[in-house]
Amino acid sequence: MQKNVIVTCAVTGAGDTTNKSPHVPVTPKEIAEASIEAAKAGAAIAHIHVRDPHTGGISHDPALFREVVERVRESETDVIINITAGGGGDWVPSDEDPSVGGPGTDIQTPEERHEPVKELLPEICTLDCGSLNFGDQIYISPTDWLRKQARLIQQSGVKPELECFDTGQVRFAKQLIDEGLIDGDPLFQFCLGLPWGADADAETMIYMRDKLPNNAEWAAFGPGRLQMPIAVQSVLLGGHVRVGLEDNLYLKKGEMATNGQLVDKAVSLIEGLGSRQMTPAEARKHLGLRNPS
């Protein structure tokens, strides 16, 4: 069992959730405030996407990331910032010509995905470790693109969080390690229960855990009602925890949650297992992160 647990809060994501809950933050100010709220509730890490402030839809604008990060840092709230670098991978084949993308397609190059990381130098950024049938679309992250993006992250000095949505992505993440593209002890995130990736169950989590290098740190999350059961299972199997409105909108059936409430519930569950959540300073040292800019 993991006795000292790092709690990450994924505060907004990029999914179509803004019309489903009034608590999903949209503007940079709201996203920064949600990150601060999560930190005060006990999260060591805030995982950050940005959204178009006018539509609530997907955005990759480095200026929006900058405003979020600056607001968090100016608040003097100690929280590790983890910026997504996995945007711009959505592919929906056109009905008229399936060789080109149709409505909903949103593709960025590795260099474009890395742009906010290069500009802001967060302590952590994500690296989604492969392509996937993601709901009714395809998430595209080819191996050569991943090698290029891993090299860019490595050159920036930011620690990659190796996001694995299926078992084969663990294999490729290990290949990146073997090729010398990941420095230090690797950090994995098991993204479980999303259609159509790895199942959100103990058997899958154990399988993925047992395939990791001996020096790896890992966490896991599940969507919706699976969020808290997966958090508990992760702690029991030696991992860390991710919660937040990116993955789940409810505190319990029929009751909408805030990010702070989800973190508070996760911390209570962790303490109930006889473990404790790490502070940002403890997590920073544990993960071998460089000092924040």
PyMOL commands that set and color helices and strands:
alter all, ss='L'
color gray80, all
select helices_A, chain A and resi 28-41+62-74+110-120+143-156+167-178+202-210+224-236+259-272+280-287
alter helices_A, ss='H'
color red, helices_A
select strands_A, chain A and resi 4-5+7-10+45-48+50-51+58-59+80-83+89-91+106-107+124-128+132-134+137-139+159-164+187-191+217-221+240-243+250-252+255-256+276-277
alter strands_A, ss='S'
color yellow, strands_A
deselect
rebuild
show_as cartoon
